[in-house]
Amino acid sequence: MDLSDTREEAEFRAKAREWLEANKPSGMVDRGFALPIDAESIRILTDWQRRLYEAGYLGLAWPTEYGGQGKTIIETAIFNEEMARVRAPAPLNELGLSMGAPTILEHGTEEQKKRYVKKILACEEIWCQGFSEPNSGSDLAALNTRAVLQGDEFIVNGQKVWTSLGHIADWCMLLVRTDADAPKHKGISYLLVDMHSSGVSVQPLKQMTGEAEFNQMFFEDVHVPRENLLGPLNGGWGVAITTLMNERATLSLATVMRFHNTFEDLAALARQVIREGTCTLAPRVIRQSLAQFYVDVESMKYLAYRNFSRLKRGGTPGPEGSISKVLWSELNQRMNEFALVLQGPRAALTEDSRHVIDGGRWQYGLLRSRGNTIEEGTSEVQRGIIAERLLGLPKGY
Ligand SMILES: Cc1cc2nc3c(=O)[nH]c(=O)nc-3n(C[C@H](O)[C@H](O)[C@H](O)COP(=O)(O)OP(=O)(O)OC[C@H]3O[C@@H](n4cnc5c(N)ncnc54)[C@H](O)[C@@H]3O)c2cc1C
């Protein structure tokens, strides 16, 4: 595999880098994988996504008739790499871009593709993912939110939970049960639901960071037009798998670039505490740990390239995404934890202390990273997928 740029790719990269350097929003605090919650960050990231779209840097590999750029996933990968290099933040409508639009492009009708994809790209409509429920997370197919077809409308009743960005979303990818008598995977449908519909209510849920990126949502007699059904009636499970595979695959490609930056910051922190003489760890322990983190980040990179070259040959994201998911989520926890070990007693300081290192970013990072091995499917569930679908081990082995 030749990973070097062709002349055209090198030109695209140089132009993208120049544009990003000139246009990226300044003054945003690095919050790792957390989603924006305060009004000012939401405003900055909405504006940022609009500028990315207007400059032609979003939906690079998507068809032009739906607002994309008609290029290939090579340009997408190059652009993601450059975004990470200049430490530009992710656009606001991350869930719409990484999951909603790819699912609509694969399963949607012509009208649905025309109606939704462009508005996702232009950040005119923010999306959230209404999959998890109080009694169905890992066992997603056990979901209970019901939709009954009455004439040309579904009437939806039920509860969703842990819905990231639900509080600012305009639309929701909603999984509902439409046939209670069918086997659990066969009675599910996938609806595109207007979050401003009457009967939808959203309540924020606080995380251990003290912030509320996610919510619980209630649906009480919500009327959803039949034309908002994505894919076949009672065939929503296959559509949901597309969303989940894209969630794991797309995020892992962009994510690996961000890990290089985190690694560099961690190495800089190690140098700082050694210089100041405040670190009680033996230098050889620090060296060994940093070298291991470097190995892990490099492994992630080559795994991402392998997944990427499969996609380039025309494949769709598959269960291989679970390997990247386990790697990045557990690595992020270990890196944040090590950053606090390096800080010694100063690790106990909070972000409002003037002596706290790096503005408290590592303390925040450790708390937020706990969710990494839960969101998008837990590590245990990902290992189950690897065992079953990649290793061919029998279920429950
Ligand atoms: C930060 C964050 C953001 C999220 N955002 C969204 C969102 O936007 N939309 C959305 O729909 N959901 C979202 N989620 C929910 C997430 O997808 C679920 O939390 C996750 O799927 C786990 O489900 P659960 O919480 O019900 O845990 P459970 O499924 O109850 O799992 C509990 C424990 O049992 C283990 N377990 C369960 N089944 C198995 C098994 N078969 N084998 C081995 N171990 C098992 C799990 O690994 C876990 O340790 C988010 C979660 C977090 C933390």
The ligand as a Gaussian input file, in Angstrom:
#p B3LYP/6-31G(d) Opt

LIG

0 1
 C      -21.182000       9.889000      26.948000
 C      -22.260000       9.028000      26.390000
 C      -22.982000       9.444000      25.286000
 C      -24.002000       8.656000      24.764000
 N      -24.723000       9.129000      23.709000
 C      -25.755000       8.397000      23.216000
 C      -26.581000       8.902000      22.163000
 O      -26.364000      10.008000      21.657000
 N      -27.612000       8.150000      21.733000
 C      -27.886000       6.917000      22.252000
 O      -28.830000       6.276000      21.803000
 N      -27.146000       6.424000      23.275000
 C      -26.091000       7.124000      23.763000
 N      -25.319000       6.635000      24.803000
 C      -25.720000       5.373000      25.425000
 C      -24.800000       4.210000      25.150000
 O      -24.910000       3.778000      23.814000
 C      -25.157000       3.112000      26.153000
 O      -24.863000       3.610000      27.440000
 C      -24.382000       1.845000      25.908000
 O      -24.821000       1.239000      24.726000
 C      -24.518000       0.846000      27.081000
 O      -25.837000       0.636000      27.406000
 P      -26.359000       0.757000      28.919000
 O      -25.889000       2.059000      29.449000
 O      -27.805000       0.462000      28.931000
 O      -25.568000      -0.371000      29.724000
 P      -25.965000      -1.927000      29.812000
 O      -26.282000      -2.424000      28.450000
 O      -26.997000      -2.090000      30.865000
 O      -24.604000      -2.559000      30.284000
 C      -24.224000      -2.620000      31.667000
 C      -22.920000      -3.413000      31.761000
 O      -23.130000      -4.769000      31.302000
 C      -22.196000      -5.094000      30.287000
 N      -22.834000      -5.936000      29.261000
 C      -24.043000      -5.748000      28.710000
 N      -24.286000      -6.696000      27.780000
 C      -23.186000      -7.496000      27.725000
 C      -22.811000      -8.636000      26.950000
 N      -23.638000      -9.129000      26.030000
 N      -21.586000      -9.170000      27.163000
 C      -20.748000      -8.666000      28.093000
 N      -21.041000      -7.583000      28.872000
 C      -22.245000      -6.997000      28.688000
 C      -21.813000      -3.756000      29.671000
 O      -20.550000      -3.828000      29.029000
 C      -21.804000      -2.843000      30.872000
 O      -20.590000      -2.938000      31.570000
 C      -24.287000       7.406000      25.350000
 C      -23.551000       6.969000      26.455000
 C      -22.555000       7.764000      26.974000
 C      -21.778000       7.278000      28.154000

